[in-house]
């Protein structure tokens, strides 16, 4: 039996995480854009905390980490 190595490509989720964080940063809290970005962030945060499988976890983690990196960059 052969062993296969699976690579999960998360770059799409990293871009989405940065876009979500950028939206939260650009729009005031009371705007629909900001609120939708918060909802999206919370969805991925929930997937990190309670993933259905490893792929979901890795993608959600990439989303959250990239968003956090963006916020760190704009605050410095």
DSSP file (Angstrom, degrees, kcal/mol; ACC not computed):
  #  RESIDUE AA STRUCTURE BP1 BP2  ACC     N-H-->O    O-->H-N    N-H-->O    O-->H-N    TCO  KAPPA ALPHA  PHI   PSI    X-CA   Y-CA   Z-CA
    1    1 A X              0   0    0      0, 0.0     2,-0.2     0, 0.0     0, 0.0   0.000 360.0 360.0 360.0 135.9    0.0    0.0    0.0
    2    2 A X        -     0   0    0      1,-0.0     2,-0.5     0, 0.0     0, 0.0  -0.606 360.0-132.4 -89.9 148.2    1.3    3.4   -0.9
    3    3 A X        -     0   0    0     -2,-0.2     2,-0.4     2,-0.0    -1,-0.0  -0.862  22.1-159.8 -97.1 131.0    1.4    6.4    1.4
    4    4 A X        -     0   0    0     -2,-0.5     2,-0.5     2,-0.0     0, 0.0  -0.886   7.9-146.3-112.0 142.3    0.1    9.6    0.0
    5    5 A X        -     0   0    0     -2,-0.4     2,-0.5     2,-0.0    -2,-0.0  -0.928  13.9-154.3-106.8 128.2    0.8   13.1    1.3
    6    6 A X        -     0   0    0     -2,-0.5     2,-0.5     2,-0.0    -2,-0.0  -0.881   3.1-159.7-105.6 130.0   -2.0   15.6    0.9
    7    7 A X        -     0   0    0     -2,-0.5     2,-0.6     2,-0.0    -2,-0.0  -0.933   7.9-148.8-108.6 128.3   -1.2   19.3    0.7
    8    8 A X        -     0   0    0     -2,-0.5     2,-0.7     2,-0.0    -2,-0.0  -0.862   9.5-147.2 -97.7 119.9   -4.0   21.7    1.5
    9    9 A X        +     0   0    0     -2,-0.6     3,-0.1     1,-0.1     4,-0.1  -0.778  25.1 168.4 -90.0 118.8   -3.7   24.9   -0.4
   10   10 A X    >>  +     0   0    0     -2,-0.7     4,-2.1     1,-0.1     3,-0.5   0.293  41.1 108.5-114.3   8.6   -5.0   27.7    1.7
   11   11 A X  H 3> S+     0   0    0      1,-0.3     4,-2.4     2,-0.2     5,-0.2   0.852  78.4  56.0 -60.2 -34.5   -3.9   30.8   -0.2
   12   12 A X  H 3> S+     0   0    0      1,-0.2     4,-2.0     2,-0.2    -1,-0.3   0.899 109.8  46.2 -62.0 -39.5   -7.5   31.6   -1.3
   13   13 A X  H <> S+     0   0    0     -3,-0.5     4,-2.4     2,-0.2    -2,-0.2   0.831 109.0  55.2 -72.8 -32.3   -8.6   31.6    2.4
   14   14 A X  H  X S+     0   0    0     -4,-2.1     4,-2.2     2,-0.2    -2,-0.2   0.923 109.6  46.6 -64.4 -44.0   -5.6   33.8    3.3
   15   15 A X  H  X S+     0   0    0     -4,-2.4     4,-2.4     1,-0.2    -2,-0.2   0.914 112.8  49.9 -63.6 -42.2   -6.6   36.4    0.7
   16   16 A X  H  X S+     0   0    0     -4,-2.0     4,-2.5     1,-0.2    -2,-0.2   0.886 109.2  52.1 -64.5 -38.6  -10.2   36.2    1.9
   17   17 A X  H  X S+     0   0    0     -4,-2.4     4,-2.4     2,-0.2    -1,-0.2   0.906 110.7  47.1 -64.1 -41.8   -9.0   36.7    5.5
   18   18 A X  H  X S+     0   0    0     -4,-2.2     4,-2.6     2,-0.2    -2,-0.2   0.904 112.4  50.3 -65.6 -40.7   -7.0   39.8    4.6
   19   19 A X  H  X S+     0   0    0     -4,-2.4     4,-2.2     2,-0.2    -2,-0.2   0.906 110.8  49.1 -63.5 -41.4  -10.0   41.2    2.6
   20   20 A X  H  X S+     0   0    0     -4,-2.5     4,-2.2     2,-0.2    -2,-0.2   0.933 113.1  46.2 -63.4 -46.8  -12.3   40.6    5.5
   21   21 A X  H  X S+     0   0    0     -4,-2.4     4,-2.1     1,-0.2    -2,-0.2   0.892 111.2  52.9 -63.4 -39.8   -9.9   42.3    8.0
   22   22 A X  H  X S+     0   0    0     -4,-2.6     4,-2.5     2,-0.2    -1,-0.2   0.901 108.1  51.1 -62.3 -41.0   -9.4   45.2    5.5
   23   23 A X  H  X S+     0   0    0     -4,-2.2     4,-2.1     1,-0.2    -2,-0.2   0.920 110.2  48.4 -62.6 -44.2  -13.2   45.6    5.3
   24   24 A X  H  < S+     0   0    0     -4,-2.2    -1,-0.2     1,-0.2    -2,-0.2   0.875 114.6  47.0 -63.2 -35.9  -13.5   45.8    9.1
   25   25 A X  H  < S+     0   0    0     -4,-2.1    -2,-0.2    -5,-0.2    -1,-0.2   0.868 114.9  44.8 -72.8 -37.9  -10.6   48.3    9.2
   26   26 A X  H  < S+     0   0    0     -4,-2.5     2,-0.3    -5,-0.2    -2,-0.2   0.823 107.5  59.8 -79.8 -32.7  -12.0   50.5    6.4
   27   27 A X  S  < S-     0   0    0     -4,-2.1     2,-0.0    -5,-0.2     0, 0.0  -0.746  85.9-110.4-105.6 146.2  -15.6   50.8    7.4
   28   28 A X    >   -     0   0    0     -2,-0.3     3,-1.8     1,-0.1     6,-0.4  -0.303  35.5-107.6 -67.6 156.1  -17.1   52.1   10.6
   29   29 A X  T 3  S+     0   0    0      1,-0.3    -1,-0.1     5,-0.1     6,-0.1   0.781 114.9  56.6 -58.7 -31.5  -18.7   49.6   13.0
   30   30 A X  T 3  S+     0   0    0      4,-0.1    -1,-0.3     5,-0.0     2,-0.2   0.519  85.9 101.3 -82.8  -3.1  -22.3   50.6   12.2
   31   31 A X  S <> S-     0   0    0     -3,-1.8     4,-2.1     1,-0.1     5,-0.2  -0.495  78.6-125.1 -81.9 150.7  -22.0   50.1    8.5
   32   32 A X  H  > S+     0   0    0      1,-0.2     4,-2.4     2,-0.2     5,-0.2   0.851 110.5  57.9 -60.7 -34.2  -23.5   46.9    6.8
   33   33 A X  H  > S+     0   0    0      2,-0.2     4,-2.0     1,-0.2    -1,-0.2   0.924 108.1  45.1 -62.3 -45.0  -20.1   46.2    5.3
   34   34 A X  H  > S+     0   0    0     -6,-0.4     4,-2.2     1,-0.2    -1,-0.2   0.918 113.1  50.5 -65.0 -43.8  -18.4   46.1    8.7
   35   35 A X  H  X S+     0   0    0     -4,-2.1     4,-2.2     1,-0.2    -2,-0.2   0.887 109.9  49.8 -63.9 -39.5  -21.2   43.9   10.1
   36   36 A X  H  X S+     0   0    0     -4,-2.4     4,-2.3     2,-0.2    -1,-0.2   0.895 109.8  51.5 -66.2 -39.1  -21.0   41.4    7.3
   37   37 A X  H  X S+     0   0    0     -4,-2.0     4,-2.5     2,-0.2    -2,-0.2   0.894 108.7  51.4 -63.8 -39.5  -17.2   41.2    7.7
   38   38 A X  H  X S+     0   0    0     -4,-2.2     4,-2.6     2,-0.2    -2,-0.2   0.924 109.4  50.1 -62.3 -44.6  -17.7   40.5   11.4
   39   39 A X  H  X S+     0   0    0     -4,-2.2     4,-1.9     1,-0.2    -2,-0.2   0.911 111.4  48.5 -60.3 -42.9  -20.2   37.7   10.6
   40   40 A X  H  X S+     0   0    0     -4,-2.3     4,-1.9     2,-0.2    -2,-0.2   0.924 111.3  50.0 -63.2 -44.8  -17.8   36.2    8.2
   41   41 A X  H  X S+     0   0    0     -4,-2.5     4,-2.5     1,-0.2    -2,-0.2   0.921 110.1  50.2 -59.4 -45.4  -14.9   36.3   10.7
   42   42 A X  H  X S+     0   0    0     -4,-2.6     4,-2.3     1,-0.2    -1,-0.2   0.849 106.5  56.4 -64.2 -34.0  -17.1   34.7   13.4
   43   43 A X  H  X S+     0   0    0     -4,-1.9     4,-1.5     2,-0.2    -1,-0.2   0.937 112.0  41.2 -62.2 -46.6  -18.0   31.9   11.0
   44   44 A X  H  X S+     0   0    0     -4,-1.9     4,-1.7     2,-0.2    -2,-0.2   0.849 111.5  56.4 -72.0 -33.0  -14.4   31.0   10.4
   45   45 A X  H  X S+     0   0    0     -4,-2.5     4,-2.0     1,-0.2    -1,-0.2   0.911 106.9  50.0 -62.2 -41.7  -13.6   31.5   14.0
   46   46 A X  H  X S+     0   0    0     -4,-2.3     4,-2.2     1,-0.2    -1,-0.2   0.866 107.7  54.3 -64.5 -36.1  -16.2   28.9   14.9
   47   47 A X  H  < S+     0   0    0     -4,-1.5    -1,-0.2     2,-0.2    -2,-0.2   0.841 107.6  50.0 -68.1 -32.1  -14.8   26.5   12.3
   48   48 A X  H  < S+     0   0    0     -4,-1.7     3,-0.5     1,-0.2    -2,-0.2   0.905 114.7  44.1 -69.3 -41.2  -11.4   26.8   13.9
   49   49 A X  H  < S+     0   0    0     -4,-2.0    -2,-0.2     1,-0.2    -1,-0.2   0.807 133.2  17.4 -75.0 -29.3  -12.8   26.0   17.4
   50   50 A X  S  < S-     0   0    0     -4,-2.2    -1,-0.2    -5,-0.2    -2,-0.2  -0.491  81.8-178.5-142.6  68.3  -15.1   23.2   16.2
   51   51 A X        -     0   0    0     -3,-0.5     3,-0.1     1,-0.1    -3,-0.1  -0.356  27.0-147.0 -74.0 149.3  -13.9   21.9   12.8
   52   52 A X  S    S-     0   0    0      1,-0.2     2,-0.3    -2,-0.1    -1,-0.1   0.763  81.8 -10.6 -80.7 -27.6  -15.8   19.1   11.0
   53   53 A X  S  > S-     0   0    0      1,-0.1     4,-2.0    -3,-0.0    -1,-0.2  -0.948  78.5 -89.8-160.0 176.2  -12.5   17.9    9.5
   54   54 A X  H  > S+     0   0    0     -2,-0.3     4,-2.7     1,-0.2     5,-0.2   0.858 120.3  54.9 -66.1 -36.2   -8.8   18.8    9.0
   55   55 A X  H  > S+     0   0    0      2,-0.2     4,-2.4     1,-0.2     5,-0.2   0.939 108.8  47.7 -64.0 -46.3   -9.4   20.6    5.7
   56   56 A X  H  > S+     0   0    0      1,-0.2     4,-2.5     2,-0.2     5,-0.2   0.909 112.8  50.3 -60.3 -41.9  -12.0   22.9    7.2
   57   57 A X  H  X S+     0   0    0     -4,-2.0     4,-2.8     1,-0.2    -2,-0.2   0.943 111.3  46.8 -61.9 -48.8   -9.7   23.6   10.2
   58   58 A X  H  X S+     0   0    0     -4,-2.7     4,-2.1     2,-0.2    -2,-0.2   0.888 114.4  47.1 -63.4 -40.1   -6.7   24.4    8.0
   59   59 A X  H  X S+     0   0    0     -4,-2.4     4,-2.0    -5,-0.2    -1,-0.2   0.929 114.7  45.7 -68.0 -44.9   -8.7   26.7    5.7
   60   60 A X  H  X S+     0   0    0     -4,-2.5     4,-2.5    -5,-0.2     5,-0.2   0.897 112.0  52.3 -65.2 -39.7  -10.4   28.5    8.6
   61   61 A X  H  X S+     0   0    0     -4,-2.8     4,-2.8    -5,-0.2     5,-0.2   0.911 108.6  50.4 -62.1 -42.6   -7.0   28.8   10.4
   62   62 A X  H  X S+     0   0    0     -4,-2.1     4,-2.2     2,-0.2     5,-0.2   0.898 110.6  50.6 -61.8 -40.7   -5.5   30.4    7.3
   63   63 A X  H  X S+     0   0    0     -4,-2.0     4,-2.0     2,-0.2    -2,-0.2   0.948 114.4  42.6 -60.5 -51.4   -8.4   32.9    7.1
   64   64 A X  H  X S+     0   0    0     -4,-2.5     4,-2.3     1,-0.2    -2,-0.2   0.913 115.2  48.7 -65.3 -45.0   -8.1   33.9   10.7
   65   65 A X  H  X S+     0   0    0     -4,-2.8     4,-2.2     1,-0.2    -1,-0.2   0.897 111.2  49.0 -65.9 -40.6   -4.3   34.1   10.7
   66   66 A X  H  X S+     0   0    0     -4,-2.2     4,-2.0    -5,-0.2    -1,-0.2   0.894 111.6  49.9 -67.0 -38.8   -4.1   36.2    7.6
   67   67 A X  H  X S+     0   0    0     -4,-2.0     4,-2.1    -5,-0.2    -2,-0.2   0.911 111.1  49.1 -63.1 -42.2   -6.7   38.6    8.9
   68   68 A X  H  X S+     0   0    0     -4,-2.3     4,-2.3     1,-0.2    -2,-0.2   0.880 109.1  52.6 -64.9 -38.0   -4.8   38.9   12.1
   69   69 A X  H  X S+     0   0    0     -4,-2.2     4,-2.2     2,-0.2    -1,-0.2   0.895 107.7  51.8 -63.9 -40.5   -1.6   39.6   10.2
   70   70 A X  H  X S+     0   0    0     -4,-2.0     4,-2.3     2,-0.2     5,-0.2   0.938 110.3  47.8 -62.2 -46.6   -3.2   42.4    8.2
   71   71 A X  H  X S+     0   0    0     -4,-2.1     4,-1.7     1,-0.2    -1,-0.2   0.904 110.6  52.1 -61.7 -41.3   -4.5   44.1   11.4
   72   72 A X  H  X S+     0   0    0     -4,-2.3     4,-0.9     1,-0.2    -1,-0.2   0.904 109.9  49.9 -60.3 -41.8   -1.0   43.8   12.9
   73   73 A X  H  < S+     0   0    0     -4,-2.2     3,-0.4     1,-0.2    -2,-0.2   0.905 111.7  46.2 -65.9 -42.4    0.5   45.4    9.8
   74   74 A X  H  < S+     0   0    0     -4,-2.3    -1,-0.2     1,-0.2    -2,-0.2   0.768 110.5  53.8 -75.3 -23.3   -1.9   48.4    9.8
   75   75 A X  H  <        0   0    0     -4,-1.7    -1,-0.2    -5,-0.2    -2,-0.2   0.683 360.0 360.0 -82.1 -17.0   -1.5   49.0   13.5
   76   76 A X     <        0   0    0     -4,-0.9    -1,-0.2    -3,-0.4    -2,-0.2   0.472 360.0 360.0 -94.7 360.0    2.3   49.2   13.3
